[in-house]
Amino acid sequence: MFRRREPVPFAFLAEADTFRSNVTPPPPERPSFAETAGRWLLGLTIVAGLVGSLVIGMPALDPDHSAPPRQSQASQGR
């Protein structure tokens, strides 16, 4: 790879891709019981809302086959 001959003001940034740390990061903290329960409750609420909206909205989407087709008053005078 081609290297620059002139000095770079922040040479440590130019060589940052080759730097490897020997310090391991701490393990991630486990969520508490309250956080886990809150996430489950939020997810359950969202799913229940979607299912409820489908249950309430399905009759409106169902075509009504029992009612006779409606005709306007203008077509009855012919």
mmCIF file of the C-alpha atoms, coordinates in Angstrom:
data_MODEL
# 
_entry.id   MODEL 
# 
loop_
_atom_site.group_PDB 
_atom_site.id 
_atom_site.type_symbol 
_atom_site.label_atom_id 
_atom_site.label_alt_id 
_atom_site.label_comp_id 
_atom_site.label_asym_id 
_atom_site.label_entity_id 
_atom_site.label_seq_id 
_atom_site.pdbx_PDB_ins_code 
_atom_site.Cartn_x 
_atom_site.Cartn_y 
_atom_site.Cartn_z 
_atom_site.occupancy 
_atom_site.B_iso_or_equiv 
_atom_site.pdbx_formal_charge 
_atom_site.auth_seq_id 
_atom_site.auth_comp_id 
_atom_site.auth_asym_id 
_atom_site.auth_atom_id 
_atom_site.pdbx_PDB_model_num 
ATOM 1  C CA . MET A 1 1  ? 0.000   0.000   0.000   1.00 0.00 ? 1  MET A CA 1 
ATOM 2  C CA . PHE A 1 2  ? 1.223   3.503   -0.758  1.00 0.00 ? 2  PHE A CA 1 
ATOM 3  C CA . ARG A 1 3  ? 2.399   5.447   2.309   1.00 0.00 ? 3  ARG A CA 1 
ATOM 4  C CA . ARG A 1 4  ? 2.628   9.206   2.549   1.00 0.00 ? 4  ARG A CA 1 
ATOM 5  C CA . ARG A 1 5  ? 6.125   10.658  2.818   1.00 0.00 ? 5  ARG A CA 1 
ATOM 6  C CA . GLU A 1 6  ? 5.197   13.907  4.573   1.00 0.00 ? 6  GLU A CA 1 
ATOM 7  C CA . PRO A 1 7  ? 4.381   13.855  8.280   1.00 0.00 ? 7  PRO A CA 1 
ATOM 8  C CA . VAL A 1 8  ? 0.749   13.613  9.291   1.00 0.00 ? 8  VAL A CA 1 
ATOM 9  C CA . PRO A 1 9  ? -0.292  15.829  12.224  1.00 0.00 ? 9  PRO A CA 1 
ATOM 10 C CA . PHE A 1 10 ? -2.313  13.045  13.837  1.00 0.00 ? 10 PHE A CA 1 
ATOM 11 C CA . ALA A 1 11 ? -0.339  9.958   12.911  1.00 0.00 ? 11 ALA A CA 1 
ATOM 12 C CA . PHE A 1 12 ? -2.032  7.887   15.593  1.00 0.00 ? 12 PHE A CA 1 
ATOM 13 C CA . LEU A 1 13 ? -5.324  8.335   13.748  1.00 0.00 ? 13 LEU A CA 1 
ATOM 14 C CA . ALA A 1 14 ? -3.779  7.243   10.477  1.00 0.00 ? 14 ALA A CA 1 
ATOM 15 C CA . GLU A 1 15 ? -2.576  4.025   12.093  1.00 0.00 ? 15 GLU A CA 1 
ATOM 16 C CA . ALA A 1 16 ? -5.683  3.394   14.173  1.00 0.00 ? 16 ALA A CA 1 
ATOM 17 C CA . ASP A 1 17 ? -6.734  0.463   12.001  1.00 0.00 ? 17 ASP A CA 1 
ATOM 18 C CA . THR A 1 18 ? -3.626  -1.491  12.981  1.00 0.00 ? 18 THR A CA 1 
ATOM 19 C CA . PHE A 1 19 ? -3.976  -0.859  16.726  1.00 0.00 ? 19 PHE A CA 1 
ATOM 20 C CA . ARG A 1 20 ? -5.326  -3.730  18.804  1.00 0.00 ? 20 ARG A CA 1 
ATOM 21 C CA . SER A 1 21 ? -6.155  -3.338  22.442  1.00 0.00 ? 21 SER A CA 1 
ATOM 22 C CA . ASN A 1 22 ? -5.291  -5.992  24.994  1.00 0.00 ? 22 ASN A CA 1 
ATOM 23 C CA . VAL A 1 23 ? -8.026  -4.787  27.350  1.00 0.00 ? 23 VAL A CA 1 
ATOM 24 C CA . THR A 1 24 ? -11.231 -6.760  27.195  1.00 0.00 ? 24 THR A CA 1 
ATOM 25 C CA . PRO A 1 25 ? -14.450 -4.780  27.604  1.00 0.00 ? 25 PRO A CA 1 
ATOM 26 C CA . PRO A 1 26 ? -16.627 -5.601  30.580  1.00 0.00 ? 26 PRO A CA 1 
ATOM 27 C CA . PRO A 1 27 ? -19.484 -8.011  29.979  1.00 0.00 ? 27 PRO A CA 1 
ATOM 28 C CA . PRO A 1 28 ? -22.850 -6.363  29.269  1.00 0.00 ? 28 PRO A CA 1 
ATOM 29 C CA . GLU A 1 29 ? -25.136 -5.991  32.246  1.00 0.00 ? 29 GLU A CA 1 
ATOM 30 C CA . ARG A 1 30 ? -28.095 -8.301  32.405  1.00 0.00 ? 30 ARG A CA 1 
ATOM 31 C CA . PRO A 1 31 ? -31.456 -6.512  32.476  1.00 0.00 ? 31 PRO A CA 1 
ATOM 32 C CA . SER A 1 32 ? -33.270 -6.646  35.767  1.00 0.00 ? 32 SER A CA 1 
ATOM 33 C CA . PHE A 1 33 ? -36.492 -8.563  36.277  1.00 0.00 ? 33 PHE A CA 1 
ATOM 34 C CA . ALA A 1 34 ? -38.495 -5.328  36.163  1.00 0.00 ? 34 ALA A CA 1 
ATOM 35 C CA . GLU A 1 35 ? -36.961 -4.331  32.802  1.00 0.00 ? 35 GLU A CA 1 
ATOM 36 C CA . THR A 1 36 ? -37.625 -7.766  31.327  1.00 0.00 ? 36 THR A CA 1 
ATOM 37 C CA . ALA A 1 37 ? -41.199 -7.783  32.628  1.00 0.00 ? 37 ALA A CA 1 
ATOM 38 C CA . GLY A 1 38 ? -41.756 -4.274  31.272  1.00 0.00 ? 38 GLY A CA 1 
ATOM 39 C CA . ARG A 1 39 ? -40.545 -5.272  27.816  1.00 0.00 ? 39 ARG A CA 1 
ATOM 40 C CA . TRP A 1 40 ? -42.809 -8.315  27.788  1.00 0.00 ? 40 TRP A CA 1 
ATOM 41 C CA . LEU A 1 41 ? -45.748 -6.249  28.961  1.00 0.00 ? 41 LEU A CA 1 
ATOM 42 C CA . LEU A 1 42 ? -45.152 -3.628  26.286  1.00 0.00 ? 42 LEU A CA 1 
ATOM 43 C CA . GLY A 1 43 ? -44.920 -6.286  23.575  1.00 0.00 ? 43 GLY A CA 1 
ATOM 44 C CA . LEU A 1 44 ? -48.024 -8.020  24.828  1.00 0.00 ? 44 LEU A CA 1 
ATOM 45 C CA . THR A 1 45 ? -49.927 -4.725  24.860  1.00 0.00 ? 45 THR A CA 1 
ATOM 46 C CA . ILE A 1 46 ? -48.931 -3.959  21.272  1.00 0.00 ? 46 ILE A CA 1 
ATOM 47 C CA . VAL A 1 47 ? -49.893 -7.433  20.048  1.00 0.00 ? 47 VAL A CA 1 
ATOM 48 C CA . ALA A 1 48 ? -53.207 -7.300  21.935  1.00 0.00 ? 48 ALA A CA 1 
ATOM 49 C CA . GLY A 1 49 ? -53.969 -3.915  20.374  1.00 0.00 ? 49 GLY A CA 1 
ATOM 50 C CA . LEU A 1 50 ? -53.318 -5.216  16.875  1.00 0.00 ? 50 LEU A CA 1 
ATOM 51 C CA . VAL A 1 51 ? -55.417 -8.336  17.433  1.00 0.00 ? 51 VAL A CA 1 
ATOM 52 C CA . GLY A 1 52 ? -58.202 -6.279  18.991  1.00 0.00 ? 52 GLY A CA 1 
ATOM 53 C CA . SER A 1 53 ? -58.272 -3.872  16.071  1.00 0.00 ? 53 SER A CA 1 
ATOM 54 C CA . LEU A 1 54 ? -58.551 -6.806  13.680  1.00 0.00 ? 54 LEU A CA 1 
ATOM 55 C CA . VAL A 1 55 ? -61.371 -8.363  15.687  1.00 0.00 ? 55 VAL A CA 1 
ATOM 56 C CA . ILE A 1 56 ? -63.284 -5.086  15.846  1.00 0.00 ? 56 ILE A CA 1 
ATOM 57 C CA . GLY A 1 57 ? -62.545 -4.150  12.220  1.00 0.00 ? 57 GLY A CA 1 
ATOM 58 C CA . MET A 1 58 ? -63.368 -7.462  10.542  1.00 0.00 ? 58 MET A CA 1 
ATOM 59 C CA . PRO A 1 59 ? -67.166 -6.962  10.532  1.00 0.00 ? 59 PRO A CA 1 
ATOM 60 C CA . ALA A 1 60 ? -66.690 -3.655  8.743   1.00 0.00 ? 60 ALA A CA 1 
ATOM 61 C CA . LEU A 1 61 ? -64.598 -5.360  6.064   1.00 0.00 ? 61 LEU A CA 1 
ATOM 62 C CA . ASP A 1 62 ? -67.048 -8.235  5.594   1.00 0.00 ? 62 ASP A CA 1 
ATOM 63 C CA . PRO A 1 63 ? -69.475 -7.644  2.708   1.00 0.00 ? 63 PRO A CA 1 
ATOM 64 C CA . ASP A 1 64 ? -73.092 -7.947  3.820   1.00 0.00 ? 64 ASP A CA 1 
ATOM 65 C CA . HIS A 1 65 ? -74.657 -10.653 1.611   1.00 0.00 ? 65 HIS A CA 1 
ATOM 66 C CA . SER A 1 66 ? -77.993 -10.829 3.462   1.00 0.00 ? 66 SER A CA 1 
ATOM 67 C CA . ALA A 1 67 ? -79.155 -7.302  2.544   1.00 0.00 ? 67 ALA A CA 1 
ATOM 68 C CA . PRO A 1 68 ? -80.695 -6.753  -0.916  1.00 0.00 ? 68 PRO A CA 1 
ATOM 69 C CA . PRO A 1 69 ? -78.804 -4.423  -3.201  1.00 0.00 ? 69 PRO A CA 1 
ATOM 70 C CA . ARG A 1 70 ? -79.866 -0.824  -2.571  1.00 0.00 ? 70 ARG A CA 1 
ATOM 71 C CA . GLN A 1 71 ? -81.259 1.195   -5.414  1.00 0.00 ? 71 GLN A CA 1 
ATOM 72 C CA . SER A 1 72 ? -81.456 4.928   -5.494  1.00 0.00 ? 72 SER A CA 1 
ATOM 73 C CA . GLN A 1 73 ? -84.811 6.708   -5.577  1.00 0.00 ? 73 GLN A CA 1 
ATOM 74 C CA . ALA A 1 74 ? -84.009 8.072   -9.018  1.00 0.00 ? 74 ALA A CA 1 
ATOM 75 C CA . SER A 1 75 ? -83.866 4.579   -10.485 1.00 0.00 ? 75 SER A CA 1 
ATOM 76 C CA . GLN A 1 76 ? -87.238 3.595   -8.911  1.00 0.00 ? 76 GLN A CA 1 
ATOM 77 C CA . GLY A 1 77 ? -89.182 6.236   -10.882 1.00 0.00 ? 77 GLY A CA 1 
ATOM 78 C CA . ARG A 1 78 ? -88.313 4.754   -14.262 1.00 0.00 ? 78 ARG A CA 1 
# 
